[in-house]
């Protein structure tokens, strides 16, 4: 349920939307390999536990620039950090964990793709999906990834296929059923069974992302002003 600073984050990471992150002062937290782990909006809250306190301490995060942010705790002042310096600091404190108080579930903060081009809007454009998680490969064709379409209420899980020809296999799952799979209330789909397992933090983030965005299901399409993959 918590990203541990003293061990690798796992097989998946988030894919921030480069057209938004930076312009709206989103803070991107990364692991030791520079893979993005989670984001916080400017002024968002970070929970840090040193392994000794019963309750984690709450810090307010303020954007400085693309590589620096400031942490502030009530009554204790504030401290600027470079992203790498923060990771090193957390790793040096054995048993230390950190995580967002509330996951950043803003739809526009994550990369937009068109996972299922057979699903079209009324004007004939493919509906947009937002990537929730992707594997840590630079080559997108090698990644397994999970994306969510708010207007359709579905999740697309995609795996690479290299034989007999290089292509992708994508399975589209109703969001409600996908959440039941994450909670262990329903058997995993065939595609999910072939993918590396999710961490607890992965599951918490995807659950929050789907639940929060399902409250206002409006249509995103190729005509919304961003480029899709």
C-alpha positions in Angstrom: 0.0 0.0 0.0 3.1 2.3 0.3 6.0 2.9 -2.0 9.1 1.9 -0.1 12.1 4.1 -0.7 14.6 1.4 0.0 13.5 -1.0 -2.7 12.5 -0.8 -6.4 9.0 0.4 -7.1 8.1 -2.6 -9.2 7.2 -3.2 -12.8 4.8 -0.3 -13.5 4.9 3.4 -13.4 2.6 6.3 -14.3 2.9 8.3 -17.6 2.4 12.0 -16.9 1.1 14.1 -19.8 4.0 16.3 -20.9 1.6 18.9 -22.4 0.2 19.6 -18.9 2.8 18.7 -16.3 5.1 21.6 -16.0 2.7 24.2 -17.2 0.4 23.7 -14.2 3.3 23.1 -11.7 2.5 19.4 -11.2 5.2 17.8 -9.0 6.3 14.4 -10.3 7.8 12.0 -7.7 10.3 9.5 -9.2 12.1 6.4 -8.0 15.9 5.9 -8.0 15.8 5.0 -11.7 13.9 8.3 -12.5 10.7 6.4 -13.3 7.6 8.5 -12.3 5.9 6.9 -9.4 3.1 9.4 -8.6 2.2 13.1 -9.0 0.9 15.8 -6.8 -0.7 19.1 -7.8 1.1 22.2 -6.5 0.1 22.4 -2.8 -0.7 18.7 -2.5 0.0 16.7 0.6 2.7 14.1 1.1 2.7 11.5 3.9 6.1 10.5 5.2 6.6 7.8 7.9 9.9 7.0 9.5 8.8 3.6 10.6 8.7 4.6 14.3 5.7 7.0 14.5 2.2 5.4 14.6 0.9 8.0 12.2 2.7 9.4 9.1 3.6 13.1 9.1 1.8 15.4 6.6 3.9 17.7 4.4 2.7 20.3 1.9 4.5 20.2 -1.4 5.2 23.3 -3.4 6.5 23.4 -7.0 9.8 25.3 -7.6 10.8 24.1 -11.0 10.9 20.9 -13.1 13.5 19.3 -10.9 12.9 21.0 -7.5 10.1 21.2 -5.0 9.7 22.4 -1.4 8.3 20.4 1.6 6.7 22.2 4.5 5.5 20.8 7.8 3.2 22.8 10.2 5.4 24.5 12.8 8.7 23.2 11.4 9.5 25.5 8.4 10.2 24.3 4.9 13.0 22.6 2.9 13.8 22.7 -0.8 14.7 19.4 -2.5 16.0 18.3 -5.8 14.1 15.2 -6.9 17.2 13.0 -6.7 18.2 14.5 -3.4 14.8 13.6 -2.0 15.0 10.0 -3.1 18.5 9.7 -1.6 17.2 11.2 1.7 14.3 8.7 1.9 16.6 5.8 1.1 19.0 6.8 3.9 16.2 6.6 6.5 15.7 2.9 7.0 12.0 1.9 7.1 10.9 5.3 5.7 7.9 5.3 3.4 6.2 8.1 1.5 3.0 8.4 -0.5 0.4 11.0 -1.5 -2.3 11.8 1.1 -4.7 11.8 -1.9 -3.9 10.4 -5.3 -3.7 12.9 -8.2 -6.6 11.7 -10.3 -6.9 14.7 -12.7 -7.7 13.2 -16.1 -5.6 15.7 -18.0 -2.4 15.0 -15.9 -1.8 11.6 -17.6 -0.9 10.6 -21.2 -3.7 10.3 -23.6 -3.8 7.4 -26.1 -6.4 5.7 -28.3 -6.4 2.1 -27.0 -9.4 1.0 -29.0 -9.9 2.8 -32.3 -13.2 1.0 -32.9 -14.8 3.1 -30.2 -15.8 6.4 -31.8 -17.5 9.6 -30.7 -20.5 11.1 -32.5 -18.2 13.1 -34.8 -16.3 10.0 -35.8 -13.1 10.4 -33.8 -11.7 7.7 -31.6 -12.5 8.1 -27.9 -9.6 8.9 -25.7 -8.1 6.7 -23.0 -5.8 7.9 -20.3 -2.8 5.7 -19.4 -2.9 4.8 -15.7 0.1 2.5 -15.6 2.8 1.3 -18.0 5.8 -0.9 -17.7 9.3 0.7 -17.4 10.5 0.2 -20.9 11.4 3.2 -23.1 10.1 1.3 -26.2 6.3 1.6 -25.9 5.9 -1.5 -28.1 7.4 -3.6 -25.4 5.2 -2.3 -22.6 2.2 -3.8 -20.9 -0.1 -0.9 -20.0 -3.5 -0.2 -18.5 -5.6 2.8 -19.7 -9.1 4.1 -18.8 -11.8 5.7 -20.9 -14.1 7.8 -18.8 -16.8 8.3 -21.4 -17.1 4.6 -22.2 -16.6 3.4 -18.6 -14.0 0.8 -19.7 -10.4 -0.2 -19.0 -8.1 -1.3 -21.7 -5.3 -3.8 -20.8 -2.7 -4.2 -23.5 0.2 -6.6 -23.9 2.9 -6.8 -26.6 2.8 -9.7 -29.0 6.0 -10.5 -30.9 5.1 -13.8 -32.6 4.1 -14.5 -35.3 4.3 -10.7 -36.0 4.9 -7.7 -33.8 1.6 -6.3 -32.7 -0.4 -5.6 -29.6 -3.2 -7.5 -27.9 -5.7 -5.3 -26.2 -8.6 -6.5 -24.0 -11.3 -4.0 -23.0 -13.0 -4.6 -19.7 -15.9 -2.7 -18.1 -14.5 -0.5 -15.3 -16.8 -2.1 -12.7 -15.5 -5.6 -13.5 -11.9 -4.4 -13.5 -12.3 -2.9 -10.0 -13.8 -6.2 -8.9 -10.7 -8.0 -10.3 -8.4 -5.7 -8.4 -10.3 -6.4 -5.2 -10.1 -10.1 -5.7 -13.9 -10.4 -6.1 -13.7 -11.6 -9.7 -11.2 -13.9 -11.5 -8.5 -12.0 -13.4 -9.1 -11.7 -17.2 -7.0 -13.7 -19.6 -4.8 -10.7 -20.5 -4.4 -9.6 -16.9 -3.2 -13.1 -16.0 -0.4 -12.7 -18.5 0.8 -9.3 -17.1 3.2 -8.8 -14.2 1.3 -8.3 -10.9 0.4 -4.9 -9.6 1.7 -3.5 -6.4 -0.6 -2.4 -3.6 0.2 1.2 -4.6 -0.7 0.5 -8.2 -4.0 -1.0 -7.2 -4.9 2.0 -4.9 -4.0 4.5 -7.6 -6.1 2.8 -10.3 -9.0 2.4 -8.0 -9.0 6.1 -7.0 -8.5 7.2 -10.6 -11.5 5.2 -11.9 -13.8 6.1 -9.0 -13.0 9.8 -9.0 -13.3 10.2 -12.8 -16.5 8.1 -13.0 -18.3 10.8 -11.2 -18.4 13.0 -14.3 -18.3 10.9 -17.5 -17.8 13.3 -20.4 -16.4 12.4 -23.8 -12.8 12.9 -24.7 -11.9 12.5 -28.4 -9.1 13.1 -30.9 -10.3 16.6 -31.4 -9.6 17.7 -27.8 -6.4 19.5 -28.7 -3.8 16.9 -27.7 -1.9 14.3 -29.7 -2.7 10.7 -29.1 -0.5 7.6 -29.4 
